[in-house]
Every structure is written in structure tokens, then in C-alpha cells.
């Protein structure tokens, strides 16, 4: 019995993960709607935090790109 469940989970983990993430996104969306309705000022702070996170990730990726370019070996095609 347990072996069949484990085999099923190994074969269909992408579908299970997609379903779990969908449920998680729906819960987060509903919590955001409740915050927007009842605690508008708090939701503004959440928006600022999300924007700061997006900026941080963008700047980090740009810095990693520059670091990769500077540390890469020059091509010897010439």
C-alpha cells in the first residue's frame, strides 16, 4: 500500500506541486483582498515591501551578470 502511494507521488509530483502552489496562490490572494478591505494602510506597506523585493532581485541579477561577464575567459576566436 505504502509503496503504491510513494510510486504514485514520484510519478506525479509535478501535478501535485502545481495543485499545491495553485491553492497557496489562491489563499494568498484572498488574504490580500481581506487586508486591502480592512487594513488599507497595512496593505500599502506590503506593496512597498514587494516593490523593494523586486528591486533587490533585479539589482542582484544585474550585479551577477556583470560579475559573470568580468570573470569569464576571453574568447580566442581571433
C-alpha positions in Angstrom: 0.0 0.0 0.0 2.7 2.5 1.0 4.9 1.5 -2.0 2.0 2.3 -4.3 1.5 5.7 -2.8 5.2 6.5 -3.0 5.3 5.3 -6.6 2.3 7.5 -7.5 3.8 10.5 -5.8 7.2 10.0 -7.6 5.5 9.8 -11.0 3.0 12.7 -10.5 4.9 15.2 -8.3 4.8 18.0 -10.9 1.0 17.8 -10.9 0.8 17.6 -7.1 3.2 20.6 -6.8 1.1 22.6 -9.3 -2.1 21.9 -7.4 -0.4 22.8 -4.1 1.0 26.1 -5.5 -2.4 27.0 -7.0 -4.1 26.5 -3.6 -1.3 28.6 -2.0 -1.7 31.4 -4.5 -5.5 31.5 -4.0 -5.1 31.7 -0.2 -2.5 34.5 -0.6 -4.8 36.4 -3.0 -7.8 36.1 -0.6 -5.7 37.2 2.4 -4.5 40.2 0.3 -8.1 41.1 -0.5 -9.0 41.0 3.1 -6.1 43.2 4.0 -7.0 45.6 1.3 -10.5 45.8 2.5 -9.9 46.1 6.3 -6.4 47.4 6.7 -5.7 49.7 3.8 -2.6 51.3 5.3 -1.0 48.0 6.1 -1.6 46.9 2.5 0.3 49.9 1.3 3.3 48.8 3.4 3.0 45.3 1.9 3.1 46.8 -1.6 6.2 48.8 -0.7 7.9 45.6 0.6 7.0 43.7 -2.5 8.4 46.5 -4.7 11.6 46.6 -2.6 12.0 42.8 -3.0 11.6 43.1 -6.8 14.1 45.9 -6.9 16.6 43.9 -4.8 16.2 40.8 -7.0 16.6 42.9 -10.2 19.8 44.6 -8.9 21.2 41.3 -7.7 20.7 39.7 -11.1 22.3 42.7 -12.8 25.3 42.5 -10.4 25.6 38.8 -11.0 25.5 39.3 -14.8 28.3 41.9 -14.6 30.3 39.7 -12.3 29.9 36.8 -14.8 31.0 38.9 -17.7 34.1 40.3 -15.9 35.2 36.8 -14.7 34.6 35.0 -17.9 37.5 33.8 -20.1 38.1 35.8 -23.2 37.3 34.1 -26.5 40.3 33.0 -28.6 38.4 33.2 -31.9 40.7 35.9 -33.4 
